[in-house]
Each structure stands twice: as C-alpha cells, then as structure tokens.
C-alpha cells in the first residue's frame, strides 16, 4: 500500500513539474514575442533586441524546451 501511495505521489509531482516547465516555456516565448514587437516598433534597438533574444533563448534551452 505504501509503495502504491509513493508511486502516485511521485507521478503527481512529476506532472506538476512538467506543468511548471510548460508554463515557464510559454512565458519565455511570450517574452520573445514582446521584445520582437518592441524592436519592430522602435522601442528597443537592434543590439538590445539581439542581447535579450539570446538571453531568453538560453533560458529556454536550460528549461529543456
């Protein structure tokens, strides 16, 4: 019984972590879109855009997305 409960708990934790990773990836991707729009609207320059883009892409890579 204890092993079954632990297995269920482990699966719940795994699903929660998976959900958090997906949520983080969605948030990071929305940041990419926002900086692209800011660049296209002249809010940020090309150098800033590329710097921020690389930072976000690195975060996505670290998140395993």
C-alpha positions as CSV (number, residue, x, y, z in Angstrom):
1,X,0.0,0.0,0.0
2,X,2.8,2.4,0.9
3,X,4.6,1.8,-2.4
4,X,1.4,2.4,-4.3
5,X,0.9,5.7,-2.5
6,X,4.5,6.7,-3.1
7,X,4.2,5.9,-6.7
8,X,1.0,8.0,-7.0
9,X,2.7,10.9,-5.2
10,X,5.8,10.6,-7.4
11,X,3.6,10.7,-10.5
12,X,1.7,13.7,-9.2
13,X,5.0,15.5,-8.5
14,X,6.3,14.7,-12.0
15,X,3.1,16.0,-13.6
16,X,3.3,19.2,-11.5
17,X,6.9,19.7,-12.6
18,X,6.0,19.1,-16.2
19,X,3.2,21.7,-15.9
20,X,5.6,24.2,-14.4
21,X,8.1,23.7,-17.2
22,X,5.4,24.2,-19.8
23,X,4.2,27.3,-18.1
24,X,7.7,28.7,-17.9
25,X,8.3,27.9,-21.6
26,X,5.1,29.7,-22.6
27,X,6.1,32.7,-20.5
28,X,9.5,32.8,-22.1
29,X,8.1,32.5,-25.6
30,X,5.7,35.4,-24.9
31,X,8.8,37.4,-23.8
32,X,10.4,36.7,-27.2
33,X,7.3,38.0,-29.0
34,X,7.2,41.1,-26.8
35,X,10.8,42.0,-27.5
36,X,10.3,41.4,-31.2
37,X,7.3,43.8,-31.2
38,X,9.3,46.3,-29.2
39,X,12.1,46.1,-31.7
40,X,9.7,46.5,-34.7
41,X,8.0,49.5,-33.0
42,X,11.4,51.1,-32.3
43,X,11.1,50.8,-28.5
44,X,14.5,49.0,-28.4
45,X,17.4,49.0,-30.8
46,X,18.8,46.0,-32.7
47,X,21.7,45.4,-30.3
48,X,19.3,45.3,-27.3
49,X,16.9,43.1,-29.2
50,X,19.6,40.5,-30.0
51,X,21.0,40.6,-26.5
52,X,17.6,40.0,-24.9
53,X,16.7,37.4,-27.5
54,X,19.9,35.4,-26.8
55,X,19.2,35.6,-23.0
56,X,15.7,34.3,-23.5
57,X,16.7,31.5,-25.9
58,X,19.4,30.5,-23.3
59,X,16.7,30.3,-20.6
60,X,14.5,28.2,-22.9
61,X,17.5,25.8,-23.6
62,X,18.2,25.5,-19.9
63,X,14.5,24.7,-19.3
64,X,14.8,21.9,-21.8
65,X,12.3,23.3,-24.3
